[in-house]
């Protein structure tokens, strides 16, 4: 080997090592500040008004700041009835939502949704907040919260709510229609309600509803879920957010069972839930994930816009799968998505104001995630980019990542070496040197 070639190879090796170092440094630096998370959460609180938005906000708050009361807590279920002092502030948004539900709810114990809604499924997303209010005797109103939660559960099983021929609870109240979204709204509530009331039949029914939804919605070619089937104006497309709703809902049911007294008796159900989440991850990341690091609004249609919200929600479920049952295969892709979403255009450290988002491609300055799907017309991007559910997804991604870091960052070696990692200005310099070497060789 001649001296010139040797020198080139030495420079190449040094540059690769430098690139690896800078990529690792960037990965550590691309973390939202507390001020930025607070800003995202503030926008979420301002925007959340509809039932599923409030339910998503409650779940995000539990995952971020009231972790002992999240189903992802490995301390087990049920949680403490007496709220520890270090959890009180974090639970306040959840309890305020429960208070709002109770304030708007008429008296009586007949089966009815927690909030009046054209959807028969969305109000159930508020159920865990109400169950927690009962469990902790919020405002000395335990009985009223218990009545509200029981009424919601009975409503789902009542003849007021349409069911498919196989017994799947309809997302719509006016006709039978099965949506992927329902997987986040209904089964997690049923599982949690069953654990708190010590009713294994209801816990099992939570799993059964997931199974029925999957039977209706699963696309045989990809393993991904269609958005909605049956009824009028159904949407058989592979909507990215719908697959995120489904994966996140299944993981919440898994975590609820896994951390409850029913774990041993529902082992086969836990294995099925794992397999079904992994199936969605395979469909997303093996088929429809590329160097842009954001998924398309409809996963199999590259004519649709790249959706930051769906990307965040799906990535959050990858971190949850890692910490719940040691599935780390898609951590590299989740890391790429997180780094892309949470990095300023100028690279790590270029945002001088840690309480805002100055020069971020995927956030407005005042903290709204963008671009995101329009809940009223899911095929379109939201014109003003202000989606409360998208804010909740950003919080869930940050919270899931923090838990993954706390658990030891399993799978990180694959993530740091994965192609497509945004490496910032220093890493870009190293890439430029590599390009120059390639020309010389």
N, C-alpha and C positions, 0 to 999 in steps of 0.2 A: 504494500500500500504506500503510495507516494505521500510526501509530507503535506502537500496541499489537501489531499483527501482526508488525511488524519486530522488536520486542523479544522476542516469543515465539520467532520463528525463530532469533534470535541465541542465546537460551538453549538452544533445541533443538540447534543446531549445536555449542555448547560442551559440552553434555551428551553428545552422541554421541561427540565427541572424547575426553571423559573416560572414557566407557564403553570405547572402543577401547583407551585407555591402560591402564585397570585390567584389562581382559581380557588384554592382553599381559603385564602384570606378574604376574597370576595364573598364566598359562601357564608362565612361568619359575619361579614359586615352587612349583608343584605337582610337585615332583620328590621322589622318595623319598630320604631321607638314607642315607648308608652304613650307619648303624646299623640302619635299618629293613630295608634289603636283606639285611644280615647276619642279622637276626631271621627274615625269610622263609626264607632259605637254611638256617638252623638247624632250623626246623620241617620243612623239606623233608628234611634229612639224618636227622632223628629218625623221620620217617614212612615214608620210601621203603624198602620191603622186597620187593615183588613185582617181577618182571623188568622190566616196562614202566615202573614207577616209578623204578627204578634207572637205566634207560636215559634217561628224561626228565631225571633229576637230572644225569647225566653231560653231556647236551647243554646244559642250562642253565648248568652250571659252565664249559663251554668257551666259550659265548657271552659270559658275564659277565666272567670273570677269567683265561681262558687264550685270549684272542682270536686269537693267532697260530696256535693249533692248531684253531680253528674253521674250518669250510669257508667261512664268510663272510669270512675274511681275504683281502684283495686281494693279499697277498704271495705267494699261489699255493700249489699243492700239488705234491709233498708238503711237509709242514712240516719244520723242522730236526730231524735225528736227535739232536743234542745239545741238551738243553733249556736255553734261555737262563735266566740267573738270575732275571730278572724274570717268568718264566712258571712257575717251579717251584712256588710256593705255590698258584697258581691251578689247576695240573694235579693237585694232590694228591688232591682228591675223586675225580677221574676215575681216577687210578691206584689209589686204594683200592678202587674198585668193581671194577677189573680184577683186583686181588689177590684180592678176595672170590670172584670167579668162578673163578679158578684154584684157590683153596684148596678149593672145594666140588666141583671137577670130578674125576671118576675118571680114571685113566690111559688111554692108548690114543688112536688117531687115527681111529677109525671115525666116520662121520657121526653127529653128535648135536648137540642144542641146547646153548648155553652154560650154561643153567640148565634143569633139568627143569620143564616147565610144560604145562598143558592146552592152551595156545595154541601153535601151531607158528610163530607170527609174533613174539610179544612178546620172546622171548629174543634175537632178532636186534637189538633196540634197544641191547643191550649191546656189539654187535660193534665199534663204532668205538672204544670205550674199550679193548677188547682189542687191536685193530689198533695203536692208538697205543702201548700197552705193548710190543708187539713192535717197533714202529718205533724206539722210543727205548731198547730193551734194558732195560726196567725190571727192576731187581733181578737183572740178568744172566740173565734168563729168556726171552730173545727167542725161542728155539726153542719153548718150551712155549706161549707166547702165540701164536706163528704157527700151531702145531698146533691150538690151540683155535679160532682164527678160521677156519682152513681147514675144520675139522670142521663148524663152524656153517654156512659157505657150502655145503658139500657136502650137509649135511642138508636145506637148503631145496630143493635140486634132486633129492633122493633120493625113492624111492618111499615112504618113511616119511611124507612130507608129502602130504596130498591136494591135488589140483589141479582146477580147473574144466575144463570141456571145451575152453576156449580156452587153458589153461595158467596161469591165475592161481593163485598160491600161496595156499592156504587159511589163514585166520586160526585156525581150530580144527584140532586134531590128530585128533579122532575122526570128522570128516565134513567135506565141502567146505562152507565158509561164507566168504563174502567180506565183509570189514569195511573201512570207511573208515579205521579206526585203523591198519590194516596199512601204509598209505602212509607213515606216520612210522617204522614199525619195520623193514620189509624193504628197500625200495628205497634209502634212504640208506646202509644198511650195504653193500649190494651195490655201489653206486657207489663208495664209499670203498675198499672192499676191492679193487675192480677197478683203481682209480687207484694204490693202493700196490703192488699186485702187477703192475702194468702189463699188465692184461688188458682190452683194449677190449671184448671180447665180453661180459664180465660188467658193465662199465659200461653197455653198450647194453641189457643185460637188465634193469638197474635201471629204465631208462626204459620198457622194454617192460612190466614189471610195473605201473608207474603207469598206462600206457595200458589194460592189461587191467582193472585195478581200476576205472578211470573208465568203461570200457565196461559193466561190470556195475552200477555204482552211480549213474551220472548220472541225475538226474531231468530228463526232456525239457522240462518246462514252465519250470523255474527255473534249470537249469544247476547246481544244487546237488547234493550227493551224499547218497544214502540211507545210513543207518547200516550195515545189513548185509542181504545177500540170500543165498538158497539155504539148504539145511539146515533144521534144526528151530529154531523160535523166532526166526526172522529178524526184523529191525526195519527196515521200509522208510521210516521217518520221517526227516525232514530234521534230524537231531540236530546241534545247533550245534557241540559239541565234535568230532564226527566230521568236520565240514567244516574245523574248525581243524587237526585232525590231518592231513587230506589236503593242505591248502594249505601247512602247515609242512613236511611231508614232501617235497612237490614242490619247494619252494624249496631245501631242503637238497640234493636231487639236482641241481637247476639249478646251485647254487653249486659243488658238487663238480665238475661237468663244466666249468663256466665257468672255474674256476681251475686246470684241469688241462691236460695236454698234448693232450687229446682234444677240446678246444673247437672247433677248426676242422672236424674231421671229423664233429661231431655238431651242426652248426648248426641243422638242421631240428628235431631233438629239443629243443634249447633253446627254439626259437620255440614249439613245442607246449606245453612246460611253462609258459612265460610266459602263453600264452593260457588254459591251464586254470586257473592260479591266478587270473588276472583274471576268469575266468568265475565262480569262487566268490565273489570280492569283489563283483562286480556283483549276484549273487544275494542276498548278505547285505545289502549297503548300499543298493542301489536298491529292494529289495522289502520288507525286514524290519527296517529300522533306523529308530528314531524318537527323539523328544525325551528319552526316558529314558536313552539312550546305552548301555544294556545289551541284549544280544539275549536272546530267549527260549530256554529249553533245547531245545525243538523250534522251529526258526526260523519255521515257518508255523503255529504253534499258540499264540496269545496267551493260552491258558488255562494254559500251562506257566510255571513260574517264570523270572525273569530270572537268567541264569547268569553270575556274575562271571568264572569260570574260562574258559569258552568265549569270552566277550567279550575277555579279555586275550590269549588265544592268537590269535584271529583278528586283533585289532589289531596284534599283533606281526608278523604276516605282511604287513600293509600297509606298515609301516616297512621290512621286508626287501625288499619289491618296489621300494620307492623307492630304496634304496641299491644294489640289485643291477642293476636295469635301468630306472631312471628312470620308474617308473610312480607318479605322485603323486596320482592322481585321488581316492583315498579317504583321504588324509592328514587332511583335516578331520574325518572320522568317527572315525578312529583316535585323533586328539587328544582329541576329545570323550570317548571311552571311557576313555582313560588319565587324563584330568583328573578324570573322575567317580570312577574307582576309587581314585585316589591322593590325593584331597583330603579333609582332615578336615571334619566337619560344620560347624565354625565358620569355615571358609574357610582359605586359605593363611596359614601362620604361627600358627594357633591351637593347634597341637600343641606343647606346651612341652618335651616329652621326645622328642628326636630318635632315641632307640633303641627306642621303642615306638609303638603306634598308639592314642593316646588319642582317643576320640570319632571313630572312623571308621565309616562305614556299612558298608563292604565288607571290613573287617578286624577280627578280634578284637584285643583289647589286646595279646595275645602273638603276633600276627602271622599268624594263619590267614586266608586269603582266604575270603570267603563272599558269597552262597550259591553252592554248587557242586553238580554232579551226583554222584550216588552211582555209583561204578564197577560195583557189583554189581547195580544196578537203575537204569539211566541215565535212566529217566523221572521219578525222584524226586530231590529235593534231599537231600543228605547231612545226617542229623540233627545230628551233632556238628560239621559244617562242616570236618572235618580231612581234606583230600585232598592227598596228596603231589603228584599230577600238577598240581593247581591251583596249588600253590606254585611248581612248575617253570614254569608258564605266566606267573605274575606276574614271575618273574625274567627269563624270555625277553622279556616286554614291556618291562621296564626296560632290558635289554641292547640290544634292537633300537632302542629310542628313543634311547639314548645314541649308538649308531652313526649313526643318522639325524642327530642334532645335530652329530656330528663331521663328517659329510659335507656340512654346510651347510644343514640344515633345508629341503630343497627341498619346495615345496608348502605352506610354513608360512603364506604370505599368505592362501591359501584357508582354512587352519585358523583363523587369528585372526579371520576375519570370518564364520565359519560360525555359523548359528543353533544354539542349544542349548548354547553354551559356558558352563560354570559359571564365574561371574565373582566369586564370593566376596562378602564384606560390602561392600567399597568399590564393586564393580560393582553390587551390589544397590541401594545408595543411588542410583546413577545411574539405574538402572531405575525406581526410585520417583519420581525427579524427572520422568522421561519420562512416567510415568503421570499425574502431576499436570498436566503441560503438555497431555496429551491431553484431560483434563477441561476445562481452560481454553479450549482451542480448540473 
